Structure formats: C-alpha cells, structure tokens
Amino acid sequence: MWILAVFGMICLVCIAGEPINQDTWYRDFLISKATGFLSGYITYRLAIYWEAKGILPELDFFKGGAK
C-alpha cells in the first residue's frame, strides 16, 4: 500500500507543480507533466494487478465489497 501512496504523491506533485525557470519553462513543464502522468499510470496498473491477485484487500472498499 505504501508504494501506491508514494507513486500517488509523485503524481500529485508533478501534475500540480509549475516550473520556476523561465528559460526552460516548456521543457520543464512537459517533463514534469509526463512524469506525473507516468507515475499515475504506474499507480493505476499496480493497484489493478495487486487487486486481481488479492494482495490489496484495502481496495475492496472502492468496489463496494467491504461493508
């Protein structure tokens, strides 16, 4: 579960962040957004994979399975 939290925080920081350097703003912007979306995709795929294997029973709440 911790690895999902780490990738989720990387995703949040990279997507919500904005570059400071005006000289390389576009490059920094694209790199940070690409990193954010990539870490978000990795988080999603790990959650789906681990959920299919039954490793993350904590995520059953989102499916409506845990009452």
Sequence and secondary structure as in RCSB ss.txt:
>XXXX:A:sequence
MWILAVFGMICLVCIAGEPINQDTWYRDFLISKATGFLSGYITYRLAIYWEAKGILPELDFFKGGAK
>XXXX:A:secstr
 HHHHHHHHHHHHHHH     STTHHHHHHHHHHHHHHHHHHHHHHHHHHHHHT  GGGHHHHT   
